Amino acid sequence: MGPSKCGILATALTVVCTITLAAPGMTYASPIPTPVPLPSESSVPALPQPTDLKSVREQLDQLYHAAEVATDSYNAAEEAAEKQWARLVELATENAKAQQKLTDLRDRAGAAARAQYRNGGLPPEAQLVLSDSPKAFLANSDVLLQGERALQGLIGEMTTVQRELAEHTKSASGQWQKLEGQRRARAAAEKEIKRQIAAAEKLESQLEEEERERLAEMERQAELQAQTAWLNSGVLNDLKGQPSEAGARAVEFAMAQLGKPYVWGAEGPDSYDCSGLTSQAWAAAGRPIVRTSQEQWRQLRHIDVKDMRPGDLIIYFEDASHVAMYIGDGMMVHAPRPGRTVTIAGAGSMPILGAVRPDA
């Protein structure tokens, strides 16, 4: 979450205390996206010391890919926590309204009971005997009967409000537990991201300047080879779609971010990760979409790659861990990885899983 939410836990504690939480086992059934599972430390094998630049490149790819998977988990936990926080605040507001309503009902019920006691404390027979006007008494008895019914209605409404309060309390307890769970998930993902990036940076730092230049050239050649093979497949023969109005705005936003650094978990305005760039571009176009590349792949409409138009999103790798925006002519714009900046690259320079259309 943004810097303005640094005090989220303290504020949430205040909200939860206000709600007087109970029944911690119950949760609120809201559509919260489930974060992707993080790779455990044991699932990331210890990498041997590289003996040549090819193995260095392979290991760097593995480390940065693992960092990107962890980043998607971090972003998913962040988005889920945003939703849970919003629901917790909503429950606090509902609880405050219900509490005020209950207080008002109690006051009304008490006043009605006192009035009924003053006017109807004697049995009806005695009131009839003592009344100066039996006719007036009979009229008043009808009013008293109506008062009794109104009092019973107030009591019934109070019972309903008390039940609502109990439900709000149980839901808030569940949301608080979910919020704490997402806080732990974010912390675990952050640790994993930093671990993988530190390992990659350490590996790169062991290279001489000439070796780093040769490594960069190897990466460029590999990307060019993949892009050439993709273009030679004839895919561009059918790629003639024009962007929608919203798609053109999304492309314009993404292109305006060129040169800004990749930072994991960032969604602008000074830095981005891959899905931070695509989600913010479509938000700027007036079509907000889900935050992570995996959820973008899961929730947005799939289209054939041959039907892509500028503004569509290209999802990469089998685990949908990277996303870019197609800009036309076989090119895309994306935030590549730590140490790089938002840039234009060949749309086929990485293994394509598929394409999605946010404004379908």
C-alpha positions in Angstrom: 0.0 0.0 0.0 1.1 3.6 -0.4 2.9 5.6 2.2 -0.4 7.1 3.5 -1.3 3.7 4.8 1.8 3.1 6.9 -0.3 3.2 10.0 -2.8 0.6 8.7 -2.2 -1.9 11.6 -2.6 0.8 14.3 -5.7 2.2 12.7 -7.2 -1.2 12.1 -6.6 -2.1 15.8 -8.6 1.0 16.7 -11.4 -0.1 14.3 -11.4 -3.6 15.7 -11.5 -2.4 19.3 -14.4 -0.1 18.4 -16.3 -3.1 17.0 -15.6 -5.3 20.1 -14.6 -8.3 18.1 -16.0 -11.8 18.9 -16.2 -15.2 17.3 -12.8 -15.2 15.6 -13.6 -18.3 13.6 -16.1 -16.6 11.3 -15.0 -14.8 8.1 -16.7 -12.4 5.7 -17.4 -14.0 2.4 -16.0 -11.4 -0.1 -14.2 -12.1 -3.4 -10.6 -11.6 -2.3 -8.0 -12.8 -4.7 -5.8 -15.6 -3.4 -2.0 -14.8 -3.6 0.1 -17.1 -5.6 2.2 -19.5 -3.5 5.7 -18.4 -2.9 8.6 -20.8 -3.7 10.0 -22.1 -0.5 13.7 -21.6 0.0 14.2 -25.4 -0.5 12.5 -25.1 -3.9 15.2 -22.7 -5.1 18.3 -24.8 -5.5 21.7 -23.6 -4.5 23.4 -22.4 -7.7 26.9 -23.5 -8.5 29.6 -21.0 -9.3 29.4 -20.2 -13.0 32.2 -21.4 -15.2 31.3 -19.3 -18.3 29.0 -16.5 -19.3 26.3 -18.8 -20.6 25.9 -20.4 -17.2 26.0 -16.9 -15.6 23.1 -15.8 -17.9 21.1 -18.9 -17.1 21.5 -18.4 -13.4 20.7 -14.7 -13.6 17.5 -15.6 -15.5 16.6 -18.1 -12.9 17.2 -15.7 -10.0 15.3 -12.8 -11.5 12.4 -15.1 -12.6 12.1 -16.3 -9.0 12.1 -12.7 -7.8 9.4 -11.9 -10.3 7.2 -14.8 -9.1 7.7 -13.6 -5.5 6.8 -10.1 -6.6 3.5 -11.3 -8.0 2.8 -12.9 -4.6 3.7 -9.7 -2.8 1.4 -7.7 -5.1 -1.5 -10.2 -4.7 -1.1 -10.0 -0.9 -1.1 -6.2 -1.1 -4.2 -6.1 -3.2 -6.0 -8.5 -1.0 -5.1 -6.5 2.1 -6.4 -3.3 0.4 -9.8 -5.0 0.0 -9.8 -6.4 3.5 -8.9 -3.1 4.9 -11.8 -1.4 3.0 -14.2 -4.1 4.2 -13.0 -3.6 7.8 -13.6 0.1 7.7 -17.0 -0.6 6.1 -17.9 -2.9 8.9 -16.9 -0.3 11.5 -19.2 2.2 9.8 -22.1 -0.3 9.7 -21.5 -1.1 13.3 -21.5 2.5 14.5 -24.8 3.1 12.6 -26.4 0.0 14.1 -25.2 0.9 17.6 -26.7 4.4 17.3 -29.9 2.8 16.0 -30.0 0.4 18.9 -29.5 3.3 21.4 -32.4 5.2 19.8 -34.7 2.2 19.9 -33.9 1.6 23.6 -34.7 5.2 24.4 -38.0 5.0 22.5 -38.9 1.6 24.0 -38.2 3.0 27.5 -40.3 6.1 26.9 -43.2 3.9 25.6 -43.0 1.5 28.6 -43.0 4.4 31.1 -46.0 6.0 29.3 -47.9 2.7 29.3 -47.1 2.2 33.0 -48.4 5.7 33.9 -51.6 5.3 31.8 -52.3 1.6 32.2 -50.9 0.5 35.5 -54.4 -0.5 36.9 -56.4 -3.4 35.5 -58.9 -2.4 32.8 -61.9 -3.3 35.2 -60.6 -0.9 37.9 -59.9 1.9 35.3 -63.5 1.5 34.0 -65.0 1.8 37.6 -62.9 4.8 38.5 -63.3 6.6 35.2 -65.5 9.7 35.2 -66.4 8.9 31.6 -66.7 5.2 30.6 -66.9 6.3 27.0 -63.6 8.1 27.2 -62.1 5.1 28.9 -63.1 2.8 26.1 -61.5 5.2 23.6 -58.4 5.4 25.6 -58.2 1.6 25.9 -57.9 1.3 22.2 -55.0 3.8 22.3 -53.3 1.7 25.0 -53.7 -1.4 22.9 -52.0 0.4 20.0 -49.2 1.5 22.4 -48.6 -2.1 23.5 -48.4 -3.2 19.9 -45.9 -0.4 19.1 -43.8 -1.4 22.1 -43.7 -5.0 20.9 -42.6 -3.7 17.5 -39.8 -1.7 19.0 -38.6 -4.7 21.0 -38.6 -6.9 17.8 -36.7 -4.2 15.9 -34.1 -4.0 18.8 -33.6 -7.8 18.5 -33.0 -7.5 14.8 -30.4 -4.7 15.3 -28.7 -6.7 18.0 -28.4 -9.7 15.6 -26.9 -7.4 12.9 -24.4 -6.1 15.5 -23.3 -9.7 16.3 -22.9 -10.5 12.6 -20.8 -7.3 12.0 -18.6 -8.3 14.9 -18.0 -11.8 13.6 -17.3 -10.5 10.1 -14.9 -7.9 11.4 -13.0 -10.6 13.3 -12.6 -12.7 10.2 -11.5 -9.7 8.1 -8.9 -8.8 10.8 -7.5 -12.3 10.7 -7.3 -12.2 6.9 -5.6 -8.8 7.1 -3.0 -10.2 9.5 -2.5 -13.2 7.2 -1.8 -11.0 4.2 0.6 -8.9 6.2 2.6 -12.1 6.9 2.3 -13.1 3.2 3.7 -9.7 2.2 6.6 -10.0 4.6 7.5 -13.5 3.4 7.3 -12.4 -0.3 9.4 -9.4 0.4 12.1 -11.6 2.1 12.1 -13.9 -0.9 12.3 -11.0 -3.4 15.3 -9.5 -1.6 17.0 -12.9 -1.3 16.8 -13.6 -5.0 17.8 -10.1 -6.1 20.8 -10.0 -3.7 22.0 -13.3 -5.1 21.7 -12.0 -8.7 23.5 -8.8 -7.8 26.3 -10.7 -6.1 26.7 -12.9 -9.1 26.9 -9.9 -11.5 29.3 -8.1 -9.2 31.8 -10.9 -9.7 32.1 -10.1 -13.4 34.7 -7.9 -14.9 33.5 -4.9 -16.9 34.3 -6.7 -20.2 32.4 -9.7 -19.1 29.4 -7.6 -18.2 29.4 -6.1 -21.6 29.7 -9.5 -23.3 26.8 -10.7 -21.1 24.6 -7.8 -22.1 25.4 -8.5 -25.7 24.5 -12.2 -25.2 21.1 -11.1 -23.8 20.5 -8.8 -26.8 21.3 -11.5 -29.2 19.1 -14.0 -27.5 16.2 -11.6 -27.5 16.8 -10.7 -31.2 16.9 -14.4 -32.1 13.6 -15.1 -30.3 12.0 -12.0 -31.9 13.2 -13.0 -35.3 11.8 -16.5 -34.9 8.5 -15.1 -33.8 8.2 -12.7 -36.7 9.2 -15.5 -39.2 6.2 -17.5 -38.0 4.1 -15.0 -39.9 2.3 -13.7 -36.9 2.5 -10.1 -38.1 0.6 -11.0 -41.3 -2.6 -10.8 -39.3 -1.6 -8.2 -36.7 -3.5 -5.2 -38.2 -5.9 -4.3 -35.4 -6.4 -0.7 -34.5 -6.4 0.3 -30.8 -9.7 1.1 -29.1 -10.0 4.6 -27.7 -9.2 3.3 -24.2 -6.4 1.1 -25.6 -4.8 4.2 -27.2 -4.9 6.1 -23.9 -3.3 3.1 -22.1 -0.5 2.9 -24.7 0.1 6.6 -24.4 0.4 6.4 -20.6 2.8 3.4 -20.8 5.0 5.1 -23.4 5.2 8.2 -21.2 6.9 6.0 -18.5 9.9 5.0 -20.7 13.2 5.3 -18.8 11.7 5.0 -15.3 13.3 2.3 -13.2 11.9 -1.1 -12.4 11.2 -1.5 -8.7 9.4 -4.5 -7.4 6.0 -3.8 -5.9 5.9 -0.3 -7.5 3.0 1.2 -9.4 4.2 4.7 -10.1 4.5 7.4 -10.6 8.3 7.3 -10.4 8.9 3.6 -10.8 7.1 0.4 -11.8 7.2 -3.4 -11.8 5.8 -5.2 -14.8 2.1 -5.4 -13.7 2.3 -2.1 -11.9 2.9 -0.5 -15.3 0.1 -2.3 -17.1 -2.5 -1.9 -14.4 -1.7 1.8 -14.0 -1.8 2.4 -17.8 -5.3 0.9 -18.0 -6.4 2.8 -14.9 -5.3 6.0 -16.6 -7.3 4.9 -19.6 -10.4 4.7 -17.4 -10.6 0.9 -17.2 -9.1 -0.3 -13.9 -7.9 -3.9 -14.0 -6.5 -6.3 -11.4 -3.0 -5.7 -10.1 -0.9 -8.8 -10.8 0.2 -10.5 -14.0 -1.3 -13.8 -12.9 -4.7 -12.3 -12.1 -4.6 -10.3 -15.3 -4.1 -13.6 -17.1 -6.8 -15.4 -15.1 -9.5 -12.7 -15.1 -9.2 -10.8 -18.4 -10.6 -12.0 -21.7 -8.1 -14.2 -23.6 -7.6 -13.4 -27.3 -5.5 -15.0 -30.0 -2.0 -13.5 -30.4 -2.7 -13.0 -34.1 -5.7 -10.8 -33.1 -3.7 -8.4 -30.8 -4.2 -4.7 -31.1 -2.2 -1.9 -29.3 -3.2 -1.8 -25.7 -3.7 -5.5 -25.3 -1.5 -7.3 -22.7 1.0 -10.0 -23.5 1.5 -12.6 -20.7 4.9 -14.4 -20.6 6.2 -17.7 -19.2 4.1 -20.7 -18.2 3.5 -19.3 -14.7 2.2 -16.0 -16.1 4.9 -14.2 -14.1 5.5 -11.3 -16.5 3.3 -9.0 -18.5 3.9 -6.3 -21.2 1.7 -4.1 -23.3 1.5 -4.6 -27.1 2.1 -1.3 -28.9 2.0 -2.4 -32.5 4.4 -3.5 -35.3 5.4 -6.5 -33.3 6.7 -4.5 -30.4 5.8 -4.1 -26.7 6.6 -1.8 -23.8 7.3 -3.3 -20.4 9.2 -3.0 -17.1 11.7 -5.8 -17.4 13.4 -6.6 -14.1 15.5 -5.0 -11.3 18.3 -2.9 -12.6 16.5 -2.1 -15.8 14.1 0.7 -16.8 10.8 0.7 -18.6 11.7 0.0 -22.3 10.4 -1.0 -25.7 11.3 -4.6 -26.8 10.2 -7.2 -29.4 6.9 -8.7 -28.4 8.3 -12.2 -29.2 11.6 -11.8 -27.3 10.3 -13.9 -24.4 8.2 -17.1 -24.3 4.6 -15.9 -24.8 1.9 -17.7 -22.8 -1.0 -15.7 -24.4 -2.7 -12.3 -24.7 -5.6 -10.6 -22.9 -7.8 -7.7 -23.7 -8.7 -5.4 -20.8 -11.5 -3.5 -22.6 -13.1 -6.5 -24.3 
